[in-house]
Amino acid sequence: MDKNAGWQWEINANQGWFRFNLKEIYQYKDLIVQFVRRDLIASYQQTILGPLWVFLQPLLTTFVYFIIFSRVAKISTDHIPPMLFYLPGSIIWTFFSDGLTSTMFTFVQNAYIFNKVYFPRLIVPLSYVLFHSFRISIQLLLFIAVYVIFAIGGKDIHPNAYMLLIPVFIFITAAFALGCGLIVSVYTAKYRDLENMMQFLLRLFMFAAPVVYPASLIPEKYKLIFWLNPLTPVIESFRSAFFSHRPIPFFYLGISLISSIMVLLLGTVLFSRKEKQIMDVI
């Protein structure tokens, strides 16, 4: 054998903490597209309304919020039309919740694939978040349509240039959902009780974000903790971009961006370090 011949494969037991193999993930970009396409098709198979559920889900949720929190509980919406107030909060929260929930079942729902074929495991949770990113993009078009209807109807609403930050809002939410989902997926594969606990915690966490109430209702002594929630600046900034009722909290939005990226890095490191061990458990 020629000693000068280069090695094609190298097997090393010691893997660095921050070895993410981004180049390898890029090489499998076509597989990511196929996974996203699979999820799009599977989501609406054997349904009567099909893709219309992308629009009906946030509309029905917003209508329920309107009845319960606006008409019954009479919670203030800071002079924003209630339907326009609840709709963006519902869309952003659903994006986060669905992204986290689908990602945390990565190993449980894909064990039959992981045990047969090799590909970077990170591709699966990444495809989940991309799938939900596609859905929220469609739902934002729905919000804009409803927004235009209210504007034509004479409502006092004024958009501003901060609407250009919408991709930043989506990125922060996606990074936070993916990071949390990666962390939870590692432990959900081993401890199935965590599934029920996470569903319960998600319901509670929704009320820690200004989905159905404005930030102005939070007492002063709790505002710091409230604003440190990465979803709070995103939802409030989104409303500020379309209604100009208060300036965008750039300081807390920056903290939200940094904290979401840190959670994503932590989740990616933990996922990469534990993925091989988990395959012996599931």
N, C-alpha and C positions, 0 to 999 in steps of 0.2 A: 504494500500500500504506500502510496506517495505521501511522505511525511509533510510535504509542503501544501498538500491539498487542504482547502478550507473546510471547516465543519459546517454542515447544513443545519444541524440541530444541536442544541445545547440544553441539557437537563440540569437544573440547579435547584437544590432544596431550599436555599436561602433567597427569599424574595424580599426586595426592599419595601419599606412601608409606603412609599409614594410612587410605586411602579404601577401606573394605570394602563399601560399598553394602548395609548390613544391611537397610535399608528395602526395597530391591529384592528381596533374598533372601526377605524375609517375604512380598512380593507373589506370589512363586512357591512358596508353601508347599504348594499343591495338587500341584505338579509333584514336590516332594520326596516326598510321600505316594505318588505313582504310581511313582516310582523304587524306593522301599522295597518297595512291593507287587510290583513286577516282580522284584526280587531274591528275595523270599520264594517266589514261584511258580517262578522259574527254578532255584532251588537244589535243589528236590526233584522236578522233572519227570523222567520216565523213570527213576525209582528205585522199587524194590519196597517198601522200608520207608517211604519218604516222610519226613514230619516226625519220625518216630521217631529219625532220625539226630541230631536235636538232643540227645537223651538218650544215645544209644548212643556218640556220639563221646567225650564226657568220661568215660563209664563204662569204655569200652575202653582209653582212654589211661591212666586211673587204675589199671586192672588191670595193664597192662604195667609201669607205675612200681612197683606193689606187688611184682610178681615180681622185677624187676631190682634195684631199689634197696633194698627191704626184705628180701626173702628171699635174694637172691644177694649183693649188696654189703653188706647189713646196716647201712645208714646209719640213724642215730638219727632218730626223729620226735618227740623231746621228750615221750615218754609219751602222745602222741596216737595213737589208733587209725590205723594206716597208711592205710586207705582214706579216712578223714576228713581226714587230713593232706594227701594228694596231690590230692584232688578239687578243693578251692578254688584251689590253685595252678595246676592244669591248666585250670580254667575261666577264670581271670583271664589266664593267659598266652595261651591260645587266642584270647581276645577281643582282646588287644593285637596278636598276630601276624596274625590275620585282618583286623583293622582296618587295620593298616599295609600289608599285602600288597595288599588290594583297592584302597586309596587310591593306592598308588604307580603303579598301572596306569591311572589316570584318563584320561590323554590317549591312551594306546596303545589302550585298549579302547573309547573313545568318540569317536574321531576322526571316524567317519562321521556322528555326530550333530552334533558341534561345527562341522563344515564346512557344515552345511545349515541349522541353526536357531540363533537366538540365545536364550540365557538365561544367567543368571549361572553361570559354570562351577563355582563353588564349591559349587553345589547337588549335583553328582554325588558328590564325596568325602564331603560331609556326609550324603548319603543312605546311603552305604556304612556309615558309622559308626553311624547310627541303626538300620540293619538288624542289625548285629552287636550293638547294645545291646539290641534286642528278643530276640535269641537268648540273650544272657547272662542276661537276666531270666528266661527259661524255665529255663535250666540252674541258676540259683540256687534255683529251686523244687525241682529234682531234688536239689540238695545238702541243702536243708532236710528233704526226705523221708528221705534216707539218714541224716541227723543224728538225726531223730526215732526211726528204727529202732534206731540204736545206743543212744540214750538209754533207750528202752524195754527194750533188752537188758541194761541195768544198767551200761553203761560210765560211768566217772567223768568226765563232761563237763558243764561249767557255762557256759551263755550269760550274757551281761550286756547292759547298756543300750547298749553301744557298737555293737550290731547296727544301731542307727539311722543309723550312719555309712556303711552300705553304698552309698547313692546317691553319697556323696562319693568312695568308692573307685572306683565305676564312672566317675564324671566324670573323675577324675585319669587313669585308664587310657585313657579315650576321647580326652581332650585330648592326651595324649602320643602315642597312636597316630595321631590325625589330623594333628597337627603334624609328626611324623616322615614320615608318608605324603605330605603336601603338599610337603615339601622334596625328598624323593626323586623324586616324580612329575615335577618340573620337569626333572631330569637324566636320568631313565629314558627320557623321550620322545626325547632326543637321543643318549644313550649306552646302547645296549641291553645292553652288557656288565654294566651295573649290576644288571640283573635277577638274574643268576646270583650276583653278589657279595652282594646283599642276602639271598638265600635262605641262603647260607653263613653270613653274619654273624648272621642271626636264630637259627640253630641254636646258634651260640656264645653269643649273648646270653641264651638261655634258662638257661644254667648260671651266668650272672652274677646271676640272680635266685633267690630261695629257693623254687623250684618243687618240687624233689625233695629238698631238705635244709633243715634249720632254720638260722636266723641264728646260733645258739649255736655252730655248728661253725666259724665264720669266725675265723681268728687275729686277735688284737687289732690288729696292725699294718696289717691290711687292712680293718678294720671301717668306717673313715670312707669309703673309696672304695665299699665295698659298700653302705652305707646311702644314698649319694648317687644310686644308681640309683633313679629314680622308682618302679619297680615293687616294689622291696624293701619300703618302708614299707607299701605297699598290701597286699601278700600277708601280711606279718607282722601287720599290724593286723587284717586279716580273720580270721586264725586266733585272735588274741587276743580278738576280739569273741565268738567262739563257744566258746573253750576256757579262757579266763581263766588261761592258763599264765604270762603275763607282761603287764605294763602296755603299753598302746598307745604307741608312740614318737611322741608328738605333735610333737616338734621336727622330726624327719625327715619326718613326714607333711606338715607345713607347708612344708618345703623342697620336697618332692615336688609339692605343689600349685602352688607358685610356679613351679618349673622347668617343669612341664608346661604351664602357661599361657604362659610365655615361649616355649617351643618352638612352641606353637600360634600365637601371634602372629607369630613369625618365619616359620613355614610359610605363614600366610595372606598376609603381606606379599609374600613371594617368589612365591607362586602368583599373586597379583593382578598383580604387576608383569610376570611372564613369560608369562602365559597367551596373550596375543596373538602374541608372538614365536614361541611353540612351535607355533602353528597353521601357521606357514610351514615347519616342519621335518618334522612327521609327515605 
